[in-house]
Amino acid sequence: MNNPDSTDTGWTSQPFFDALDRGYAAGDVTTEEAGQAWNDAEVIWMQDAPNIPIAGLGPTVAFASDLTGWTWRTDGGVDLSQASFVSAE
């Protein structure tokens, strides 16, 4: 978040921020604890936030057609830790 005490709309919710803090504190986003915290935050946001998300903009990235093994992380970043190039055969 750009401003940890507010959202783009000015909406604030302490339970939402607490869930975000638990998600950040859990570290590895693939753990059950982190997944629960991020899900809790999403549920609060979807039920309480004063706006309806219509669409989200993805990052502007491009990859070579022979790059494999990359994936989107749950935080929206690109994970290249397992990426490699397919050998040209």
C-alpha positions in Angstrom: 0.0 0.0 0.0 1.2 3.5 -0.7 -0.4 4.9 2.4 -0.7 2.2 5.1 -3.3 4.2 7.0 -5.7 4.7 4.1 -6.9 3.3 0.8 -7.3 5.1 -2.6 -10.9 6.0 -1.7 -10.1 7.2 1.9 -12.0 4.1 3.3 -10.4 2.7 6.4 -11.1 -0.4 8.4 -9.0 -1.5 11.3 -10.0 -5.2 10.9 -8.9 -4.9 7.2 -5.5 -3.4 8.2 -5.1 -6.0 10.9 -5.7 -8.8 8.4 -3.2 -7.2 6.0 -0.6 -7.0 8.9 -1.2 -10.7 9.6 -0.7 -11.5 5.9 2.6 -9.6 5.8 3.8 -11.1 9.1 3.1 -14.6 7.9 5.8 -14.3 5.3 5.5 -17.1 2.7 2.2 -16.5 1.0 1.7 -20.2 0.3 1.2 -21.1 3.9 -2.2 -21.8 5.4 -1.7 -19.0 7.9 -0.9 -16.4 5.2 -3.7 -17.6 2.9 -6.3 -17.3 5.7 -5.1 -13.7 6.6 -5.2 -12.6 2.9 -8.6 -14.2 2.5 -9.9 -12.5 5.6 -8.7 -9.1 4.2 -10.3 -9.7 0.9 -13.6 -10.7 2.4 -13.6 -7.5 4.6 -12.7 -5.4 1.5 -15.4 -7.0 -0.7 -18.1 -6.6 2.0 -17.2 -3.2 3.4 -15.3 -1.1 0.9 -17.3 1.7 -0.7 -16.4 0.8 -4.2 -16.9 -2.1 -6.6 -13.7 -3.3 -8.4 -14.5 -3.5 -12.1 -11.0 -4.3 -13.4 -7.5 -4.3 -12.4 -4.5 -3.3 -14.4 -1.8 -5.9 -14.5 1.9 -5.0 -14.6 3.3 -4.1 -18.0 5.7 -6.9 -18.6 6.7 -8.8 -21.7 8.5 -12.2 -21.9 10.3 -14.0 -24.7 8.2 -16.7 -26.2 10.8 -19.3 -25.1 10.8 -18.3 -21.4 9.1 -20.9 -19.3 8.6 -21.6 -15.5 7.6 -18.1 -14.5 4.4 -17.4 -12.6 2.3 -14.6 -11.1 2.7 -14.3 -7.3 -0.4 -13.8 -5.2 0.8 -10.2 -4.5 0.7 -9.4 -8.3 4.4 -9.6 -8.8 6.2 -11.9 -11.3 8.1 -14.8 -9.8 11.1 -15.7 -12.0 12.7 -18.0 -9.4 12.0 -21.1 -11.5 12.2 -19.5 -14.9 14.4 -20.8 -17.7 14.6 -20.7 -21.5 13.4 -23.6 -23.6 16.2 -24.8 -25.7 15.7 -24.2 -29.4 15.4 -27.6 -31.1 
